[in-house]
Amino acid sequence: MKIADFVGLAKPKLLLQKLAVSPNCRALLFEGKSGSGKTAMALAFALDHVLWVFTGVPSDRLEDGFRSRCLQLEFSTYGNSKAAAELLERVWQAEVPNAPPPNFARLIKEANGNILAALQQMELKLMAV
């Protein structure tokens, strides 16, 4: 997967694409709620670059000294509902194009924007087809 392929995440994608053009040694800290794409984006970015990339849910328990040494990117699922539902629909069509589709927007809503959780729920529905 490429950075440009991610759903939403306009700011992290823009910053990482710029970093990819001119990488330098640094540590990155990706913060955001579960399912917002932190780990997948870290893997996509790290495949082309040797960096330290940390991912995690927002936490006040990280030391300020650690945070100050990292370029911190916040991940959010806000405003991604339509694009996330379209992603689920593409996955469904690739896996079972002839099966009646679930309500993709509802899957995203019930997963509180967590794309990973919505994909897992969809996987359960696929198994039932």
Short mmCIF file of the C-alpha atoms (twelve columns), coordinates in Angstrom:
data_MODEL
# 
_entry.id   MODEL 
# 
loop_
_atom_site.group_PDB 
_atom_site.id 
_atom_site.type_symbol 
_atom_site.label_atom_id 
_atom_site.label_alt_id 
_atom_site.label_comp_id 
_atom_site.label_asym_id 
_atom_site.label_seq_id 
_atom_site.Cartn_x 
_atom_site.Cartn_y 
_atom_site.Cartn_z 
_atom_site.pdbx_PDB_model_num 
ATOM 1   C CA . MET A 1   0.000   0.000   0.000  1 
ATOM 2   C CA . LYS A 2   1.183   3.518   -0.762 1 
ATOM 3   C CA . ILE A 3   0.715   6.623   1.379  1 
ATOM 4   C CA . ALA A 4   -1.596  8.140   -1.255 1 
ATOM 5   C CA . ASP A 5   -3.901  5.092   -1.046 1 
ATOM 6   C CA . PHE A 6   -5.044  5.801   2.524  1 
ATOM 7   C CA . VAL A 7   -8.610  6.927   3.235  1 
ATOM 8   C CA . GLY A 8   -8.783  10.500  4.531  1 
ATOM 9   C CA . LEU A 9   -5.782  11.456  6.683  1 
ATOM 10  C CA . ALA A 10  -5.059  14.501  4.509  1 
ATOM 11  C CA . LYS A 11  -2.532  16.124  6.848  1 
ATOM 12  C CA . PRO A 12  -0.518  12.984  7.738  1 
ATOM 13  C CA . LYS A 13  -0.466  11.939  4.055  1 
ATOM 14  C CA . LEU A 14  0.778   15.350  2.922  1 
ATOM 15  C CA . LEU A 15  3.508   15.493  5.578  1 
ATOM 16  C CA . LEU A 16  4.683   11.928  4.952  1 
ATOM 17  C CA . GLN A 17  4.731   12.400  1.197  1 
ATOM 18  C CA . LYS A 18  6.933   15.474  1.684  1 
ATOM 19  C CA . LEU A 19  9.175   13.542  4.079  1 
ATOM 20  C CA . ALA A 20  9.431   10.715  1.546  1 
ATOM 21  C CA . VAL A 21  10.861  13.110  -1.033 1 
ATOM 22  C CA . SER A 22  13.510  14.411  1.337  1 
ATOM 23  C CA . PRO A 23  13.929  11.950  4.202  1 
ATOM 24  C CA . ASN A 24  16.248  12.679  7.068  1 
ATOM 25  C CA . CYS A 25  16.955  10.859  10.298 1 
ATOM 26  C CA . ARG A 26  14.151  11.324  12.753 1 
ATOM 27  C CA . ALA A 27  11.670  9.492   14.911 1 
ATOM 28  C CA . LEU A 28  7.957   9.720   14.176 1 
ATOM 29  C CA . LEU A 29  5.122   9.325   16.670 1 
ATOM 30  C CA . PHE A 30  1.716   8.575   15.160 1 
ATOM 31  C CA . GLU A 31  -1.135  9.113   17.598 1 
ATOM 32  C CA . GLY A 32  -4.835  8.514   17.079 1 
ATOM 33  C CA . LYS A 33  -7.642  6.215   18.048 1 
ATOM 34  C CA . SER A 34  -7.579  2.556   17.116 1 
ATOM 35  C CA . GLY A 35  -8.368  1.848   13.487 1 
ATOM 36  C CA . SER A 36  -7.373  5.290   12.199 1 
ATOM 37  C CA . GLY A 37  -4.502  3.917   10.090 1 
ATOM 38  C CA . LYS A 38  -1.441  4.609   12.239 1 
ATOM 39  C CA . THR A 39  0.235   1.217   11.998 1 
ATOM 40  C CA . ALA A 40  -0.637  0.625   8.341  1 
ATOM 41  C CA . MET A 41  0.669   4.088   7.419  1 
ATOM 42  C CA . ALA A 42  3.820   3.466   9.460  1 
ATOM 43  C CA . LEU A 43  4.424   0.231   7.575  1 
ATOM 44  C CA . ALA A 44  3.779   1.852   4.196  1 
ATOM 45  C CA . PHE A 45  6.167   4.690   5.002  1 
ATOM 46  C CA . ALA A 46  8.822   2.531   6.659  1 
ATOM 47  C CA . LEU A 47  9.095   0.191   3.663  1 
ATOM 48  C CA . ASP A 48  10.848  2.970   1.764  1 
ATOM 49  C CA . HIS A 49  12.677  4.639   4.647  1 
ATOM 50  C CA . VAL A 50  14.722  3.572   7.634  1 
ATOM 51  C CA . LEU A 51  13.204  5.486   10.529 1 
ATOM 52  C CA . TRP A 52  11.853  4.909   13.978 1 
ATOM 53  C CA . VAL A 53  8.067   4.991   13.839 1 
ATOM 54  C CA . PHE A 54  6.032   4.620   17.010 1 
ATOM 55  C CA . THR A 55  2.267   4.227   16.943 1 
ATOM 56  C CA . GLY A 56  -0.214  4.377   19.771 1 
ATOM 57  C CA . VAL A 57  -3.455  5.728   21.056 1 
ATOM 58  C CA . PRO A 58  -3.189  9.220   22.548 1 
ATOM 59  C CA . SER A 59  -1.525  9.037   25.940 1 
ATOM 60  C CA . ASP A 60  -0.464  11.614  28.498 1 
ATOM 61  C CA . ARG A 61  1.855   9.013   29.996 1 
ATOM 62  C CA . LEU A 62  4.592   9.494   27.397 1 
ATOM 63  C CA . GLU A 63  7.485   11.574  28.679 1 
ATOM 64  C CA . ASP A 64  7.841   15.101  27.317 1 
ATOM 65  C CA . GLY A 65  11.490  14.331  26.543 1 
ATOM 66  C CA . PHE A 66  10.423  11.443  24.320 1 
ATOM 67  C CA . ARG A 67  7.723   13.481  22.602 1 
ATOM 68  C CA . SER A 68  10.102  16.369  21.964 1 
ATOM 69  C CA . ARG A 69  12.408  14.063  20.001 1 
ATOM 70  C CA . CYS A 70  9.629   12.837  17.707 1 
ATOM 71  C CA . LEU A 71  7.788   14.443  14.842 1 
ATOM 72  C CA . GLN A 72  4.240   13.925  16.126 1 
ATOM 73  C CA . LEU A 73  1.413   13.283  13.673 1 
ATOM 74  C CA . GLU A 74  -2.160  13.078  14.913 1 
ATOM 75  C CA . PHE A 75  -4.477  10.668  13.094 1 
ATOM 76  C CA . SER A 76  -8.218  11.213  13.062 1 
ATOM 77  C CA . THR A 77  -11.156 9.486   11.452 1 
ATOM 78  C CA . TYR A 78  -13.193 12.707  11.506 1 
ATOM 79  C CA . GLY A 79  -14.752 13.328  8.107  1 
ATOM 80  C CA . ASN A 80  -13.681 9.958   6.699  1 
ATOM 81  C CA . SER A 81  -17.084 8.248   6.822  1 
ATOM 82  C CA . LYS A 82  -17.907 8.481   3.120  1 
ATOM 83  C CA . ALA A 83  -14.416 7.473   1.949  1 
ATOM 84  C CA . ALA A 84  -14.309 4.642   4.534  1 
ATOM 85  C CA . ALA A 85  -17.691 3.313   3.371  1 
ATOM 86  C CA . GLU A 86  -16.423 3.424   -0.238 1 
ATOM 87  C CA . LEU A 87  -13.346 1.455   0.831  1 
ATOM 88  C CA . LEU A 88  -15.541 -1.198  2.463  1 
ATOM 89  C CA . GLU A 89  -17.629 -1.397  -0.691 1 
ATOM 90  C CA . ARG A 90  -14.501 -1.915  -2.860 1 
ATOM 91  C CA . VAL A 91  -13.333 -4.707  -0.544 1 
ATOM 92  C CA . TRP A 92  -16.790 -6.329  -0.616 1 
ATOM 93  C CA . GLN A 93  -16.941 -6.155  -4.426 1 
ATOM 94  C CA . ALA A 94  -13.465 -7.681  -4.696 1 
ATOM 95  C CA . GLU A 95  -14.354 -10.555 -2.358 1 
ATOM 96  C CA . VAL A 96  -17.994 -11.378 -3.150 1 
ATOM 97  C CA . PRO A 97  -19.261 -9.222  -6.036 1 
ATOM 98  C CA . ASN A 98  -22.514 -11.171 -6.442 1 
ATOM 99  C CA . ALA A 99  -23.568 -11.209 -2.789 1 
ATOM 100 C CA . PRO A 100 -26.027 -8.632  -1.445 1 
ATOM 101 C CA . PRO A 101 -23.934 -5.918  0.230  1 
ATOM 102 C CA . PRO A 102 -24.356 -4.741  3.813  1 
ATOM 103 C CA . ASN A 103 -24.919 -1.081  4.668  1 
ATOM 104 C CA . PHE A 104 -21.305 0.128   4.532  1 
ATOM 105 C CA . ALA A 105 -22.043 3.542   6.043  1 
ATOM 106 C CA . ARG A 106 -23.720 1.825   8.988  1 
ATOM 107 C CA . LEU A 107 -20.732 -0.495  9.501  1 
ATOM 108 C CA . ILE A 108 -18.434 2.536   9.749  1 
ATOM 109 C CA . LYS A 109 -20.842 4.358   12.065 1 
ATOM 110 C CA . GLU A 110 -21.255 1.363   14.368 1 
ATOM 111 C CA . ALA A 111 -17.465 1.003   14.503 1 
ATOM 112 C CA . ASN A 112 -17.186 4.683   15.562 1 
ATOM 113 C CA . GLY A 113 -15.027 5.416   12.533 1 
ATOM 114 C CA . ASN A 114 -12.629 2.561   13.320 1 
ATOM 115 C CA . ILE A 115 -11.857 1.234   9.836  1 
ATOM 116 C CA . LEU A 116 -10.126 -1.861  11.158 1 
ATOM 117 C CA . ALA A 117 -13.139 -2.781  13.318 1 
ATOM 118 C CA . ALA A 118 -15.519 -2.168  10.399 1 
ATOM 119 C CA . LEU A 119 -13.412 -4.406  8.148  1 
ATOM 120 C CA . GLN A 120 -13.505 -7.122  10.804 1 
ATOM 121 C CA . GLN A 121 -17.300 -6.872  11.069 1 
ATOM 122 C CA . MET A 122 -17.531 -7.035  7.299  1 
ATOM 123 C CA . GLU A 123 -15.284 -10.110 7.314  1 
ATOM 124 C CA . LEU A 124 -17.772 -11.799 9.630  1 
ATOM 125 C CA . LYS A 125 -20.565 -10.929 7.190  1 
ATOM 126 C CA . LEU A 126 -18.471 -12.292 4.307  1 
ATOM 127 C CA . MET A 127 -18.031 -15.581 6.167  1 
ATOM 128 C CA . ALA A 128 -21.791 -15.840 6.502  1 
ATOM 129 C CA . VAL A 129 -22.339 -15.507 2.731  1 
# 
